[in-house]
Amino acid sequence: MTRTASPDTRTVPDSDYAAIIQFYAGHAQLLDAGRAEEWAEQFTEDGTFAQNVKPGVKRGRADIAAGMRKGIDALAARGLVRRHWFGMVAAEPDGPDTVRTRYYAVVFETPRGGEPRLYLSTTAHDVLERRDGTWSVRSRYISHDGAETITGIEAVDEAGA
């Protein structure tokens, strides 16, 4: 597979791009399986996570896992299943073994015994870091389409990403 990009776009090698797509597939599937702690392990030790619709920045794996566990448990109590789909991934090198990605994520929600529906459409900005051949999320900022911004992307930058 050969990818093309505009002349002013820096791209990662095809092998790195394929590995990043594989990383995201496994990452989303951990989340969808309710495995918040394993999902958070795919962040760097000092990783950050923020969304435009929530105040503040989650810092470190334990904080990120605790926040996600709370959400997953609330969904389970309501009998809901969510599935995340990442697409249109743009990956740009940002130094040795560091890549900035921008992608769209849509979330589908299905109530027990019900029909699936589109729950959410977002744009995500990640900084990925490769250590020992494995990708990890150093920072993630999720912007919910059509929502008021409470926390801006600069909060992730200020948090050290």
Backbone as a printed PyTorch tensor [residue, N CA C, xyz], in Angstrom:
tensor([[[  0.8400,  -1.1630,   0.0000],
         [  0.0000,   0.0000,   0.0000],
         [  0.8900,   1.2320,   0.0000]],

        [[  0.6830,   2.1210,  -0.9120],
         [  1.4060,   3.3750,  -0.9500],
         [  0.4480,   4.5000,  -0.6290]],

        [[  0.8700,   5.3470,   0.3080],
         [  0.0350,   6.4840,   0.6870],
         [  0.5680,   7.7220,  -0.0070]],

        [[ -0.3220,   8.6170,  -0.3310],
         [  0.1040,   9.8910,  -0.9150],
         [ -0.3530,  11.0060,   0.0130]],

        [[  0.3880,  12.0920,   0.0060],
         [  0.0540,  13.2430,   0.8370],
         [  0.4800,  14.4930,   0.0930]],

        [[ -0.0650,  15.6190,   0.4910],
         [  0.3270,  16.8710,  -0.1430],
         [  1.8060,  17.1130,   0.1220]],

        [[  2.4810,  17.8620,  -0.7410],
         [  3.9270,  18.0500,  -0.6180],
         [  4.3640,  18.6890,   0.7000]],

        [[  3.5010,  19.4320,   1.3600],
         [  3.8910,  20.0840,   2.6110],
         [  3.5910,  19.2370,   3.8500]],

        [[  3.1710,  17.9900,   3.6590],
         [  2.8470,  17.1050,   4.7700],
         [  3.9960,  16.1300,   4.9960]],

        [[  4.4600,  16.0600,   6.2410],
         [  5.4710,  15.0600,   6.5950],
         [  4.7370,  13.8030,   7.0230]],

        [[  5.1410,  12.6690,   6.5350],
         [  4.4700,  11.4170,   6.8780],
         [  5.4660,  10.4530,   7.5060]],

        [[  4.9340,   9.4910,   8.2070],
         [  5.7620,   8.4380,   8.7830],
         [  5.9300,   7.3360,   7.7450]],

        [[  6.9590,   6.5130,   7.8850],
         [  7.1130,   5.3810,   6.9590],
         [  5.8850,   4.4670,   7.0140]],

        [[  5.6110,   3.7980,   5.8990],
         [  4.4410,   2.9200,   5.8180],
         [  4.4180,   1.8710,   6.9270]],

        [[  5.5820,   1.3190,   7.2830],
         [  5.6180,   0.2880,   8.3330],
         [  5.2070,   0.8700,   9.6840]],

        [[  5.6090,   2.1100,   9.9660],
         [  5.1930,   2.7630,  11.2130],
         [  3.6980,   3.0560,  11.1780]],

        [[  3.2070,   3.5110,  10.0280],
         [  1.7810,   3.8150,   9.9090],
         [  0.9470,   2.5570,  10.1670]],

        [[  1.3650,   1.4490,   9.5830],
         [  0.6370,   0.1870,   9.7890],
         [  0.6680,  -0.2140,  11.2610]],

        [[  1.8090,  -0.0390,  11.9170],
         [  1.9150,  -0.3840,  13.3350],
         [  1.0300,   0.5270,  14.1860]],

        [[  0.9240,   1.7840,  13.8210],
         [  0.0740,   2.7260,  14.5530],
         [ -1.3970,   2.3420,  14.3980]],

        [[ -1.8020,   1.9790,  13.1900],
         [ -3.1880,   1.5540,  12.9640],
         [ -3.4890,   0.2900,  13.7770]],

        [[ -2.5540,  -0.6500,  13.8100],
         [ -2.7240,  -1.8660,  14.6180],
         [ -2.8130,  -1.5180,  16.0950]],

        [[ -1.9710,  -0.5780,  16.5390],
         [ -2.0190,  -0.1370,  17.9330],
         [ -3.4050,   0.4040,  18.2660]],

        [[ -3.9230,   1.2980,  17.4200],
         [ -5.2410,   1.8870,  17.6770],
         [ -6.3450,   0.8270,  17.6830]],

        [[ -6.2480,  -0.1660,  16.8210],
         [ -7.2610,  -1.2230,  16.7950],
         [ -7.2910,  -1.9610,  18.1300]],

        [[ -6.1490,  -2.3720,  18.6060],
         [ -6.0900,  -3.0670,  19.8920],
         [ -6.4800,  -2.1770,  21.0550]],

        [[ -6.0800,  -0.9220,  20.9830],
         [ -6.3650,   0.0540,  22.0390],
         [ -7.8790,   0.2530,  22.1860]],

        [[ -8.5650,   0.4560,  21.0760],
         [-10.0190,   0.6560,  21.1100],
         [-10.7290,  -0.6120,  21.5740]],

        [[-10.2380,  -1.7650,  21.1660],
         [-10.8920,  -3.0070,  21.5520],
         [-10.7530,  -3.2870,  23.0460]],

        [[ -9.6340,  -2.8810,  23.6580],
         [ -9.5150,  -2.9990,  25.1160],
         [-10.5760,  -2.1500,  25.8070]],

        [[-10.7320,  -0.9340,  25.3270],
         [-11.7230,  -0.0290,  25.9130],
         [-13.1310,  -0.6030,  25.7550]],

        [[-13.4430,  -1.0570,  24.5600],
         [-14.7790,  -1.5930,  24.2930],
         [-15.0660,  -2.8740,  25.0760]],

        [[-14.0310,  -3.5750,  25.4650],
         [-14.1910,  -4.7890,  26.2680],
         [-14.2780,  -4.4800,  27.7680]],

        [[-14.2040,  -3.2080,  28.1220],
         [-14.3100,  -2.8060,  29.5190],
         [-13.0350,  -2.9810,  30.3110]],

        [[-11.9130,  -3.1150,  29.6190],
         [-10.6270,  -3.3650,  30.2680],
         [ -9.8650,  -2.0450,  30.4620]],

        [[-10.4230,  -1.1870,  31.3010],
         [ -9.9040,   0.1710,  31.4920],
         [ -8.4520,   0.1920,  31.9590]],

        [[ -8.1080,  -0.7010,  32.8650],
         [ -6.7540,  -0.6890,  33.4210],
         [ -5.7250,  -1.0900,  32.3670]],

        [[ -6.0390,  -2.1130,  31.5590],
         [ -5.1310,  -2.5140,  30.4800],
         [ -5.0580,  -1.4220,  29.4160]],

        [[ -6.1900,  -0.7950,  29.1200],
         [ -6.2330,   0.3080,  28.1600],
         [ -5.3220,   1.4330,  28.6400]],

        [[ -5.4130,   1.7850,  29.9220],
         [ -4.5870,   2.8700,  30.4700],
         [ -3.1090,   2.5030,  30.4930]],

        [[ -2.7880,   1.2220,  30.5660],
         [ -1.3860,   0.7900,  30.5110],
         [ -0.7500,   1.1370,  29.1640]],

        [[ -1.5640,   1.4240,  28.1670],
         [ -1.0310,   1.7930,  26.8520],
         [ -0.7270,   3.2870,  26.7620]],

        [[ -0.8600,   3.9980,  27.8670],
         [ -0.3660,   5.3650,  27.9860],
         [  1.0140,   5.3060,  28.6290]],

        [[  1.8270,   6.3220,  28.3900],
         [  3.1080,   6.3830,  29.0850],
         [  2.8330,   6.5960,  30.5710]],

        [[  3.8110,   6.3190,  31.3890],
         [  3.6690,   6.4650,  32.8410],
         [  3.1280,   7.8440,  33.2190]],

        [[  3.5930,   8.8730,  32.5110],
         [  3.1790,  10.2590,  32.7920],
         [  2.1870,  10.7770,  31.7510]],

        [[  1.4920,   9.8730,  31.0840],
         [  0.5670,  10.2450,  30.0130],
         [ -0.5550,  11.1570,  30.4870]],

        [[ -1.1400,  11.8750,  29.5260],
         [ -2.2440,  12.7880,  29.8290],
         [ -3.4340,  12.4870,  28.9270]],

        [[ -4.6380,  12.8070,  29.4500],
         [ -5.8760,  12.5850,  28.7200],
         [ -6.8210,  13.7280,  29.0590]],

        [[ -7.3550,  14.3850,  28.0330],
         [ -8.2950,  15.4800,  28.2590],
         [ -9.3490,  15.4800,  27.1590]],

        [[-10.5180,  16.0290,  27.5090],
         [-11.6150,  16.1850,  26.5520],
         [-12.1320,  17.6140,  26.6560]],

        [[-12.5880,  18.1400,  25.5390],
         [-13.0950,  19.5100,  25.5530],
         [-14.3510,  19.6630,  26.4050]],

        [[-15.0570,  18.5820,  26.6790],
         [-16.3370,  18.6630,  27.3970],
         [-16.2090,  18.4410,  28.9070]],

        [[-14.9950,  18.1820,  29.3770],
         [-14.7960,  17.9320,  30.8030],
         [-13.6700,  18.8290,  31.3210]],

        [[-13.8050,  19.2790,  32.5680],
         [-12.7480,  20.1370,  33.1120],
         [-11.5010,  19.3330,  33.4640]],

        [[-10.3520,  19.9450,  33.2690],
         [ -9.1020,  19.3580,  33.7290],
         [ -8.5170,  18.3120,  32.8240]],

        [[ -7.3560,  17.8330,  33.2610],
         [ -6.5720,  16.8520,  32.5280],
         [ -6.2870,  15.6780,  33.4560]],

        [[ -6.5290,  14.4640,  32.9740],
         [ -6.1270,  13.2620,  33.7120],
         [ -4.6290,  13.0830,  33.4740]],

        [[ -3.8940,  12.8190,  34.5750],
         [ -2.4400,  12.6940,  34.4860],
         [ -1.9790,  11.3640,  35.0680]],

        [[ -1.2380,  10.5990,  34.2970],
         [ -0.7130,   9.3240,  34.7610],
         [ -1.7070,   8.1900,  34.5520]],

        [[ -1.1590,   6.9980,  34.4450],
         [ -1.9830,   5.8240,  34.1490],
         [ -3.0750,   5.5810,  35.1840]],

        [[ -2.7500,   5.7290,  36.4580],
         [ -3.7340,   5.4410,  37.5050],
         [ -4.9210,   6.3930,  37.4110]],

        [[ -4.6630,   7.6750,  37.1940],
         [ -5.7270,   8.6740,  37.0780],
         [ -6.5720,   8.4200,  35.8320]],

        [[ -5.8930,   8.1130,  34.7270],
         [ -6.6000,   7.8330,  33.4680],
         [ -7.4590,   6.5740,  33.6180]],

        [[ -6.8920,   5.5230,  34.2160],
         [ -7.6380,   4.2660,  34.3990],
         [ -8.8410,   4.4650,  35.3120]],

        [[ -8.6650,   5.2180,  36.3990],
         [ -9.7650,   5.4360,  37.3470],
         [-10.9230,   6.1720,  36.6740]],

        [[-10.6080,   7.1870,  35.8810],
         [-11.6530,   7.9260,  35.1820],
         [-12.3940,   7.0600,  34.1830]],

        [[-11.6440,   6.2470,  33.4510],
         [-12.2730,   5.3890,  32.4540],
         [-13.0580,   4.2660,  33.1170]],

        [[-12.5400,   3.7140,  34.2010],
         [-13.2540,   2.6510,  34.9260],
         [-14.6160,   3.1680,  35.4050]],

        [[-14.6500,   4.3740,  35.9180],
         [-15.9040,   4.9680,  36.3900],
         [-16.9230,   5.0340,  35.2460]],

        [[-16.4710,   5.4770,  34.0730],
         [-17.3650,   5.5680,  32.9160],
         [-17.8360,   4.2120,  32.4330]],

        [[-16.9310,   3.2500,  32.3700],
         [-17.2870,   1.9040,  31.9150],
         [-18.2900,   1.2600,  32.8650]],

        [[-18.0720,   1.4150,  34.1590],
         [-18.9950,   0.8340,  35.1380],
         [-20.3760,   1.4800,  35.0420]],

        [[-20.4160,   2.7880,  34.8060],
         [-21.7050,   3.4800,  34.6580],
         [-22.4600,   2.9760,  33.4310]],

        [[-21.7440,   2.7390,  32.3370],
         [-22.3790,   2.1990,  31.1320],
         [-22.9360,   0.8030,  31.3890]],

        [[-22.1520,  -0.0250,  32.0410],
         [-22.5990,  -1.3950,  32.3350],
         [-23.8560,  -1.3770,  33.2000]],

        [[-23.8970,  -0.4800,  34.1790],
         [-25.0670,  -0.3800,  35.0570],
         [-26.3190,   0.0280,  34.2860]],

        [[-26.1220,   0.7650,  33.1960],
         [-27.2480,   1.2010,  32.3660],
         [-27.5510,   0.1990,  31.2440]],

        [[-26.7780,  -0.8840,  31.1570],
         [-27.0160,  -1.8870,  30.1280],
         [-26.6010,  -1.4430,  28.7370]],

        [[-25.5680,  -0.5920,  28.6570],
         [-25.1130,  -0.0700,  27.3590],
         [-23.7670,  -0.6550,  26.9680]],

        [[-23.6110,  -0.8850,  25.6760],
         [-22.3390,  -1.2970,  25.1010],
         [-21.9150,  -0.2000,  24.1380]],

        [[-20.6630,   0.1970,  24.2050],
         [-20.1270,   1.1850,  23.2580],
         [-19.0070,   0.5610,  22.4490]],

        [[-18.9390,   0.9860,  21.1900],
         [-17.8840,   0.5780,  20.2650],
         [-17.2710,   1.8300,  19.6620]],

        [[-15.9430,   1.8920,  19.6940],
         [-15.1960,   3.0290,  19.1430],
         [-14.6340,   2.6470,  17.7810]],

        [[-14.7370,   3.5600,  16.8450],
         [-14.1510,   3.3730,  15.5170],
         [-13.2710,   4.5780,  15.2250]],

        [[-11.9890,   4.3090,  14.9600],
         [-11.0360,   5.3670,  14.6200],
         [-10.7980,   5.3230,  13.1200]],

        [[-10.7580,   6.4760,  12.4900],
         [-10.4970,   6.5280,  11.0570],
         [ -9.8480,   7.8360,  10.6480]],

        [[ -9.4480,   7.8810,   9.3950],
         [ -8.8310,   9.0650,   8.8090],
         [ -7.6060,   9.4820,   9.6250]],

        [[ -6.7830,   8.5000,   9.9890],
         [ -5.6240,   8.7460,  10.8480],
         [ -4.5100,   9.4060,  10.0380]],

        [[ -4.1250,  10.5930,  10.4690],
         [ -2.9630,  11.2870,   9.9070],
         [ -1.8510,  11.1920,  10.9410]],

        [[ -0.6780,  10.7640,  10.5300],
         [  0.4500,  10.5820,  11.4440],
         [  1.6480,  11.3570,  10.9230]],

        [[  2.1990,  12.1910,  11.7730],
         [  3.3210,  13.0460,  11.3870],
         [  4.4620,  12.8630,  12.3890]],

        [[  5.6810,  12.6240,  11.8880],
         [  6.7980,  12.4590,  12.8140],
         [  7.0330,  13.7380,  13.6170]],

        [[  7.4460,  13.5470,  14.8730],
         [  7.7180,  14.6710,  15.7630],
         [  8.9760,  14.3770,  16.5690]],

        [[  9.9790,  13.8950,  15.8880],
         [ 11.2300,  13.5240,  16.5410],
         [ 11.4150,  12.0280,  16.4980]],

        [[ 12.5730,  11.5720,  16.9510],
         [ 12.8160,  10.1310,  16.9340],
         [ 11.8320,   9.4030,  17.8500]],

        [[ 11.1580,   8.4200,  17.3100],
         [ 10.2240,   7.5780,  18.0570],
         [  9.0600,   8.3420,  18.6780]],

        [[  8.7190,   9.4940,  18.1060],
         [  7.5470,  10.2620,  18.5430],
         [  6.7500,  10.6670,  17.3090]],

        [[  5.4280,  10.4700,  17.3820],
         [  4.5400,  10.7760,  16.2630],
         [  3.3240,  11.5290,  16.8020]],

        [[  2.8980,  12.5350,  16.0710],
         [  1.6420,  13.2310,  16.3760],
         [  0.5910,  12.6930,  15.4160]],

        [[ -0.5510,  12.2970,  15.9780],
         [ -1.6310,  11.8110,  15.1280],
         [ -2.8610,  12.6890,  15.3240]],

        [[ -3.6510,  12.7120,  14.2890],
         [ -4.9540,  13.3710,  14.3240],
         [ -5.9010,  12.4100,  13.6130]],

        [[ -7.0330,  12.1310,  14.2420],
         [ -7.9620,  11.1690,  13.6520],
         [ -9.3770,  11.4850,  14.1080]],

        [[-10.3170,  10.9060,  13.3940],
         [-11.7150,  10.9950,  13.7820],
         [-12.0600,   9.7310,  14.5520]],

        [[-12.9010,   9.8930,  15.5520],
         [-13.4030,   8.7420,  16.2850],
         [-14.9130,   8.8980,  16.4040]],

        [[-15.6030,   7.8420,  16.0530],
         [-17.0450,   7.8140,  16.2670],
         [-17.3260,   6.7010,  17.2640]],

        [[-18.3680,   6.9250,  18.0470],
         [-18.7270,   5.9690,  19.0730],
         [-20.1740,   5.5580,  18.8440]],

        [[-20.3740,   4.2490,  18.7550],
         [-21.7080,   3.6930,  18.6170],
         [-22.1290,   3.1460,  19.9690]],

        [[-23.4130,   3.2450,  20.2620],
         [-23.9310,   2.8020,  21.5440],
         [-25.1240,   1.8810,  21.2930]],

        [[-25.1400,   0.7520,  21.9930],
         [-26.2460,  -0.2030,  21.8460],
         [-26.7820,  -0.5680,  23.2270]],

        [[-28.0590,  -0.2890,  23.4630],
         [-28.6600,  -0.7190,  24.7300],
         [-28.9630,  -2.2170,  24.6820]],

        [[-28.9390,  -2.8480,  25.8210],
         [-29.2620,  -4.2780,  25.8980],
         [-30.6170,  -4.5170,  25.2440]],

        [[-30.6460,  -5.3960,  24.2410],
         [-31.8750,  -5.7260,  23.5400],
         [-32.3350,  -4.6700,  22.5510]],

        [[-31.5170,  -3.6350,  22.3320],
         [-31.9310,  -2.5320,  21.4690],
         [-31.1200,  -2.4200,  20.1930]],

        [[-31.3500,  -1.3530,  19.4990],
         [-30.6790,  -1.0820,  18.2290],
         [-29.4750,  -0.1650,  18.4440]],

        [[-28.4020,  -0.3800,  17.6880],
         [-27.2540,   0.5250,  17.8040],
         [-27.5900,   1.9070,  17.2570]],

        [[-26.9060,   2.9050,  17.8040],
         [-27.0650,   4.2750,  17.3170],
         [-25.7270,   4.9810,  17.4150]],

        [[-25.5750,   5.9950,  16.6020],
         [-24.3810,   6.8280,  16.6950],
         [-24.5070,   7.6760,  17.9470]],

        [[-23.5580,   7.5510,  18.8480],
         [-23.5850,   8.2860,  20.1010],
         [-22.7690,   9.5750,  20.0120]],

        [[-21.5960,   9.5080,  19.3540],
         [-20.6600,  10.6170,  19.4410],
         [-19.7390,  10.6620,  18.2330]],

        [[-19.4010,  11.8600,  17.8180],
         [-18.4160,  12.0880,  16.7670],
         [-17.3610,  13.0280,  17.3270]],

        [[-16.0790,  12.6600,  17.1750],
         [-15.0060,  13.4460,  17.7740],
         [-13.8130,  13.5760,  16.8260]],

        [[-12.9410,  14.4910,  17.1830],
         [-11.6160,  14.5900,  16.5780],
         [-10.6100,  14.4150,  17.7100]],

        [[ -9.6140,  13.5880,  17.4810],
         [ -8.6130,  13.3170,  18.5110],
         [ -7.2390,  13.7610,  18.0500]],

        [[ -6.4640,  14.2100,  19.0010],
         [ -5.0640,  14.5910,  18.7860],
         [ -4.2360,  13.8050,  19.7940]],

        [[ -3.3590,  12.9490,  19.3150],
         [ -2.4910,  12.1580,  20.1870],
         [ -1.0370,  12.4770,  19.9190]],

        [[ -0.2230,  12.2950,  20.9390],
         [  1.2220,  12.1930,  20.7700],
         [  1.5600,  10.7690,  21.1840]],

        [[  2.1090,  10.0160,  20.2490],
         [  2.5040,   8.6300,  20.4960],
         [  4.0140,   8.5600,  20.6500]],

        [[  4.4390,   7.6590,  21.5020],
         [  5.8570,   7.4640,  21.7540],
         [  6.1640,   5.9770,  21.6110]],

        [[  7.2700,   5.6850,  20.9240],
         [  7.6630,   4.2830,  20.7550],
         [  8.8410,   3.9800,  21.6690]],

        [[  8.6270,   2.9410,  22.5140],
         [  9.6980,   2.4690,  23.3890],
         [  9.8040,   0.9620,  23.2190]],

        [[ 11.0030,   0.5010,  22.9560],
         [ 11.2330,  -0.9330,  22.7640],
         [ 10.2940,  -1.5220,  21.7210]],

        [[ 10.0370,  -0.7630,  20.6670],
         [  9.2190,  -1.2350,  19.5550],
         [  7.7230,  -1.1820,  19.7840]],

        [[  7.2800,  -0.6330,  20.9130],
         [  5.8560,  -0.5900,  21.2510],
         [  5.3820,   0.8510,  21.3400]],

        [[  4.2310,   1.1330,  20.7420],
         [  3.6550,   2.4760,  20.8000],
         [  2.8770,   2.6600,  22.0890]],

        [[  2.9480,   3.8620,  22.6500],
         [  2.1770,   4.2720,  23.8230],
         [  1.6750,   5.6840,  23.5910]],

        [[  0.5900,   6.0290,  24.2620],
         [  0.0330,   7.3770,  24.1720],
         [  0.6860,   8.2470,  25.2440]],

        [[  1.3780,   9.2890,  24.8170],
         [  1.9320,  10.2510,  25.7790],
         [  0.8870,  11.3080,  26.1260]],

        [[  0.0900,  11.6950,  25.1210],
         [ -1.0040,  12.6310,  25.3990],
         [ -2.1420,  12.3910,  24.4220]],

        [[ -3.3460,  12.6470,  24.9240],
         [ -4.5380,  12.5190,  24.0850],
         [ -5.4840,  13.6640,  24.4340]],

        [[ -5.9870,  14.3000,  23.3720],
         [ -7.0040,  15.3390,  23.5330],
         [ -8.1540,  14.9950,  22.6070]],

        [[ -9.3510,  14.8820,  23.1700],
         [-10.5460,  14.5380,  22.4100],
         [-11.4580,  15.7580,  22.3510]],

        [[-11.8310,  16.1310,  21.1370],
         [-12.7580,  17.2480,  20.9420],
         [-14.0810,  16.6990,  20.4100]],

        [[-15.1360,  16.8210,  21.2240],
         [-16.4690,  16.3510,  20.8400],
         [-17.0760,  17.3530,  19.8680]],

        [[-17.4880,  16.8710,  18.7160],
         [-18.0770,  17.7430,  17.6980],
         [-19.3290,  18.4180,  18.2420]],

        [[-19.4490,  19.7150,  17.9660],
         [-20.6480,  20.4640,  18.3160],
         [-20.7960,  20.8040,  19.7830]],

        [[-19.8060,  20.5090,  20.5970],
         [-19.9130,  20.7490,  22.0380],
         [-19.1270,  21.9890,  22.4480]],

        [[-19.5750,  22.5880,  23.5250],
         [-18.8640,  23.7250,  24.0960],
         [-17.5280,  23.2490,  24.6520]],

        [[-16.4930,  24.0530,  24.4780],
         [-15.1750,  23.6860,  24.9870],
         [-14.9940,  24.2030,  26.4040]],

        [[-14.7960,  23.2720,  27.3270],
         [-14.5060,  23.5910,  28.7220],
         [-12.9970,  23.5480,  28.9440]],

        [[-12.3450,  22.5210,  28.3840],
         [-10.8990,  22.3660,  28.4760],
         [-10.3330,  22.3740,  27.0620]],

        [[ -9.4100,  23.2960,  26.7830],
         [ -8.8100,  23.4020,  25.4620],
         [ -7.6000,  22.5170,  25.3080]],

        [[ -7.1900,  22.3180,  24.0620],
         [ -6.0390,  21.4510,  23.7750],
         [ -4.7680,  21.9620,  24.4440]],

        [[ -4.6880,  23.2630,  24.6710],
         [ -3.4930,  23.8190,  25.3060],
         [ -3.3060,  23.2610,  26.7110]],

        [[ -4.3600,  22.8010,  27.3630],
         [ -4.2350,  22.2160,  28.7030],
         [ -3.3790,  20.9670,  28.6760]],

        [[ -3.4590,  20.1840,  27.6000],
         [ -2.6360,  18.9920,  27.4610],
         [ -1.1810,  19.4140,  27.2790]],

        [[ -0.9470,  20.4270,  26.4620],
         [  0.4140,  20.9160,  26.2640],
         [  1.0090,  21.4340,  27.5710]],

        [[  0.1930,  22.1530,  28.3450],
         [  0.6570,  22.6960,  29.6220],
         [  0.9100,  21.5870,  30.6410]],

        [[  0.2420,  20.4570,  30.4700],
         [  0.4070,  19.3330,  31.3930],
         [  1.6840,  18.5660,  31.1230]],

        [[  2.4080,  18.9780,  30.1040],
         [  3.7100,  18.3660,  29.8690],
         [  3.8100,  17.4580,  28.6750]],

        [[  2.8130,  17.4040,  27.8280],
         [  2.8600,  16.5200,  26.6620],
         [  3.6600,  17.1420,  25.5400]]])
